Amino acid sequence: MSSQPQAHRGPRRRIILGLGGAMIALAGCASQDGLAEQAKAGDDKNYIAGDGSVNEYPPESRGSRVSLEGQLFNGEKVSAQDWAGKVVVLNFWYAACAPCRVEAPDLAALHIEFKDKGVLFYGVNVRDDAATSEAFERTFNVQYPSFDDSDGGVLLAMTEYVPPRAVPTTLVLDTEGRVSARILGVSQKGTLKALITSAATGS
């Protein structure tokens, strides 16, 4: 198997030590992407459990720059082209997802910690309406915006690179717009912080 983080190609199994003191086990090839199948079907998305695996891709194996566009709940249209030179965190979620609620405070705190360093955070909400999304954001003090991805457009775009296979899934994009890391399931604060720092430093 190739280590290229692109569609139909999974990363090799390996271990990375020492990212901010964290030990990160990298998963092997994942099974069929059920979340993407739901998006293609266009029906209600159900919770698909992540296994907690963390994939970090070395710079030479990150594939091509991500290309996507979508609309935030506030009506603003956003394209990956707007992110040139920035580290970007994409978190796939919805309000009734219990693991999403578990990780929300840590994501909110990391956004505040990194926002003055130019790191961009976006939620990708796969099923809620604006009112439900806003209520969740108020509850957990989430200050970054979310895509209204009820049509699955952003999710399907990402399957061409490193597919989200669970809710929640968190992707980190490096300053060249390539996927540098993926977390399936709940993001641990220390691990995600280490992955963001690694993407920002180009390692």
Beta strands, then each sheet from edge to edge (+ up, - down):
strand 1: 14-19
strand 2: 22-26
strand 3: 54-56
strand 4: 69-71
strand 5: 77-79
strand 6: 88-93
strand 7: 120-125
strand 8: 146-148
strand 9: 169-173
strand 10: 179-184
sheet 1: 1+ 2-
sheet 2: 3+ 10- 9+ 6- 7- 8-
sheet 3: 4+ 5-
end
